Amino acid sequence: MVWFEVKKVFSRASGKISLAVLAALLAVTCWLAVSHIDYVNADGDIVTGIRAVRMLRSDKEKWEGYITENVLRSVIRENAAINASDEARSENVKEQNKAYAKKQGFDDIRDMINRAFCSFREYNYYRADSITEEEVGGLYEQRVARLREWLYSEEVYDHYTEEERAFLIEQYESLKTPFYYAVSDGWQAVLYYAQTIVMIGMLVCGFLVSSVFSGEFQTKADAVFFSSKYGRSKAIAAKVKAGYLIVTVLYWILILSYSAIVLAATGTGGGNCAIQTSFTYGKSFYHITFFELWLLMVFGGYIGWLFILTLTMLVSVLTRSPVLAVMIPFIILFLPSFVGGFSVLSDMLGLWPDQLLNIGEAIMLFNLYRVGGHIAGALPVVFTMYSCLYLVLPPALYLAYRKTGID
Amino acid sequence: MELKLTEVTKKYGGFTAVDNISLTMTGGVYGLLGVNGAGKTTLMRMLCTLLKPTSGSITCDGRDIFAMDASYRGLLGYLPQDFGFYPDFTVRDYLRYIASIKGLRPAVAAKRTEELIGRVGLVKAADKKMKKLSGGMKRRAGIAQAMLNDPKILILDEPTSGLDPNERIRFRNLISELSEERMVLLSTHIVPDVEYIANEIWLMKDGVMVQSGTPDEVIASMPERVWICRTDKQTASKLMERYQVSNIKTEAQGAELRLIAAACPAEGARQTEASLEDVFLYYFGEKAGEENGVV
């Protein structure tokens, strides 16, 4: 029965088109993820793609290891020496590129210095140029000081309680230092476009699952279906299973293929480094590595798909319309864009299901929630909340469909 | 086996689709005749557990069919009026899928599918997609799906609607063959569909069962008589205004009318044997001929 339900979905033209779109999405996203890494060679020319990845890795590998005070001083020293070179002082862009080419190896560490020595909400690319070797030794303390400064600023003072401020400061202070640095461009590339593939993939999958239940009404096959022996029991269970099979198989094929292709092209190194060593996740208060963030991203995406697409199926059962049902993923994804301007909703939107599909963004937010007397970030809350909510949906789906037509 | 309806009523808001119907079916072919909107489909959907009666009960061998749930539906074969299917499935896949939801084991389902494909004459079309079949072939696939579980109760709602005369005759014969050893309820608004194969006829109008019995009993129940009269065109027009006319044959000098009247309607009119079509016209009046011109 399950096999026939799956066949029903993919025998339709819309099913075949959706599969083609997913394949195209996979190809395009992999290409974007690999090609967005660039490298400036010694001649000042920009190289992209797999060649850039290899060259960049070769430069960066020299800086792998713990980012101690000595390493930081070396970065400041080398940075200053390059800044003093003729190429760096030249007005010619190509010459400046040649100077930049020499900085690429330690650019990640240089970025960490920039972030630590700018105010919390600012970023100045040239800040490292004005930091002395003495000052840079206090980088880890500066990180915490900048956070503290921001938490007590007028901008957010009313937003956090004293306990919440203490929680965030404690999170920053307890982060193990010195950071260990390794080339993590591969993981960062995977994470950078993961939300694209997870979100668009979910929208496409919405078209597939929206017809699993409502297809019976659309084709007017419901009378035969419900008057069959198992039409109100096993056949419905088969539909529920088929829905999950489609969601699960497509999700894992998509996300694992994407990750495997991008990592194969860009390298798997640096998975054990703290995400705070990167430019993108440098300010996050979560104590996780790139590999752990990838795990959060793939499992968060899976829970998000399960929850949102089960909701889609439930709406298709209640409305008997795949058109209304297919709008659910769009509403969930795009509603925050429309109502995000209302600050009163910001806490609520931090728990919106789209967060599960967008872990890379969620990990950088400072939304805090009080659960059972404990303060927690949004991630553990959304993971727990939607896992529990998701468990309620399949029985609801089954029962709603079982009652169809009997009034 | 006994399928019994006791004072069954189905209401949609203020509208009563089926009004206080009590019937008993024990075996053979039952023809449910009525014009469109008479409540036939609602009655059949209740018998198929697709709708619950607002009041009254439906029992199978004394047990409520809704309480019996799957065990009742296991006895059932149903071809709905608006027969829907999965357009991108082949006939074979469609039947195998329906067999699976009817609880047939895969090996049995495969065997039964091939058997029924042969029986309904769809061997050459077995690997064709359902959407590519002609109207008649779709209906045959429909009857095949209804027969997959070798049902003890076969419910066919307007099975011949939309078919051409050849297909209709073929279909009627097929139903007649299938009616052995089972209870068949066949609803239609086309009298010849049931005239020769039904053991019992039920006439339904506005949700109410107006007459029931064997075809002869139903014919005999008509209090008026059937007359044939040959007359000029002017008189024919007058007769058509006064009486229910079941047939008009236009001739060079006038017309030959077949009409229903309590007494001789015109000079020279001769009484003739009533048919089921005449009875249908008598009970359902003008609406009887609206849909297809059969009557």
Boltz contact constraints between the chains, C-beta under 6 A:
constraints:
  - contact:
      token1: [A, 1]
      token2: [B, 100]
      max_distance: 6.0
  - contact:
      token1: [A, 4]
      token2: [B, 97]
      max_distance: 6.0
  - contact:
      token1: [A, 8]
      token2: [B, 86]
      max_distance: 6.0
  - contact:
      token1: [A, 11]
      token2: [B, 88]
      max_distance: 6.0
  - contact:
      token1: [A, 12]
      token2: [B, 88]
      max_distance: 6.0
  - contact:
      token1: [A, 219]
      token2: [B, 84]
      max_distance: 6.0
  - contact:
      token1: [A, 219]
      token2: [B, 86]
      max_distance: 6.0
  - contact:
      token1: [A, 220]
      token2: [B, 82]
      max_distance: 6.0
  - contact:
      token1: [A, 220]
      token2: [B, 84]
      max_distance: 6.0
  - contact:
      token1: [A, 221]
      token2: [B, 84]
      max_distance: 6.0
  - contact:
      token1: [A, 221]
      token2: [B, 85]
      max_distance: 6.0
  - contact:
      token1: [A, 223]
      token2: [B, 80]
      max_distance: 6.0
  - contact:
      token1: [A, 226]
      token2: [B, 50]
      max_distance: 6.0
  - contact:
      token1: [A, 227]
      token2: [B, 48]
      max_distance: 6.0
  - contact:
      token1: [A, 227]
      token2: [B, 50]
      max_distance: 6.0
  - contact:
      token1: [A, 227]
      token2: [B, 76]
      max_distance: 6.0
  - contact:
      token1: [A, 227]
      token2: [B, 78]
      max_distance: 6.0
  - contact:
      token1: [A, 228]
      token2: [B, 101]
      max_distance: 6.0
  - contact:
      token1: [A, 228]
      token2: [B, 102]
      max_distance: 6.0
  - contact:
      token1: [A, 229]
      token2: [B, 70]
      max_distance: 6.0
  - contact:
      token1: [A, 229]
      token2: [B, 73]
      max_distance: 6.0
  - contact:
      token1: [A, 229]
      token2: [B, 74]
      max_distance: 6.0
  - contact:
      token1: [A, 229]
      token2: [B, 102]
      max_distance: 6.0
  - contact:
      token1: [A, 229]
      token2: [B, 103]
      max_distance: 6.0
  - contact:
      token1: [A, 230]
      token2: [B, 101]
      max_distance: 6.0
  - contact:
      token1: [A, 230]
      token2: [B, 103]
      max_distance: 6.0
  - contact:
      token1: [A, 231]
      token2: [B, 101]
      max_distance: 6.0
  - contact:
      token1: [A, 235]
      token2: [B, 101]
      max_distance: 6.0
  - contact:
      token1: [A, 405]
      token2: [B, 50]
      max_distance: 6.0
  - contact:
      token1: [A, 406]
      token2: [B, 52]
      max_distance: 6.0
